[in-house]
């Protein structure tokens, strides 16, 4: 799940700025400076949704100041199909 991306369910998505790539067997890890050159991750959008409701509560003691607010963050669920190094 990542922050909301443009696109509909079933659309392809590509991440070009990859910070770290692992070989998968636990052997080698390639860390970028700041990104790994030539690395690309491709996936498919599974769902567009909203997260759980969070309560934002602010107050200042002895000042008669209380504010209660809610927040729901938009997200995109992505199924990763390939990691190219």
C-alpha positions in Angstrom: 0.0 0.0 0.0 1.4 3.4 -1.1 0.1 6.9 -1.0 -2.5 7.6 -3.7 -1.4 7.2 -7.3 -3.4 8.2 -10.4 -4.9 5.3 -12.2 -7.7 2.8 -12.2 -7.9 -0.7 -11.0 -5.9 -3.0 -13.3 -3.6 -0.2 -14.6 0.1 -0.8 -14.8 2.4 1.3 -12.6 6.2 1.8 -12.7 8.5 3.0 -10.0 11.8 4.4 -11.5 13.4 5.7 -8.3 14.4 2.7 -6.3 16.4 3.1 -3.1 17.5 -0.5 -2.5 17.4 -3.8 -4.3 18.0 -7.2 -2.7 18.8 -10.4 -4.6 16.0 -12.3 -2.8 18.1 -15.1 -1.4 19.5 -12.9 1.4 23.0 -12.7 -0.2 23.5 -9.4 -1.9 21.9 -6.0 -1.2 22.4 -3.1 -3.6 21.9 0.3 -1.9 21.7 3.4 -4.1 23.4 6.8 -3.6 20.6 8.1 -3.5 18.9 5.7 -6.0 20.0 2.5 -7.7 20.9 3.3 -11.3 18.8 1.3 -13.8 16.6 -0.3 -11.3 12.9 -0.4 -12.0 9.9 -1.9 -10.2 6.7 -2.7 -12.1 3.3 -3.5 -10.7 -0.5 -3.4 -11.1 -3.0 -1.3 -9.2 -5.2 -3.6 -7.2 -7.4 -1.1 -5.3 -7.9 2.6 -4.6 -9.2 3.1 -1.1 -9.1 5.1 2.1 -7.4 4.1 5.4 -8.9 3.8 8.8 -10.1 6.9 10.5 -7.6 8.6 12.9 -8.6 11.0 15.6 -6.6 14.2 15.8 -7.0 15.7 19.3 -5.4 19.0 20.3 -5.7 20.7 23.7 -4.0 23.2 25.8 -4.4 22.7 29.5 -6.1 25.3 31.6 -6.8 27.4 28.5 -10.2 26.1 27.5 -8.9 25.0 24.1 -10.0 21.6 22.8 -10.1 20.6 19.1 -11.1 17.1 17.9 -10.8 16.3 14.2 -10.7 13.1 12.1 -8.5 12.1 9.1 -8.6 9.3 6.6 -5.6 9.0 4.2 -6.2 7.9 0.6 -4.0 5.0 -0.6 -3.4 2.8 -3.6 -2.8 -1.0 -3.2 -0.2 -2.2 -5.7 0.7 -5.8 -6.6 4.4 -5.9 -7.5 5.0 -8.0 -10.6 8.7 -7.5 -11.4 11.8 -6.0 -10.0 14.5 -5.3 -12.6 18.0 -4.4 -11.5 
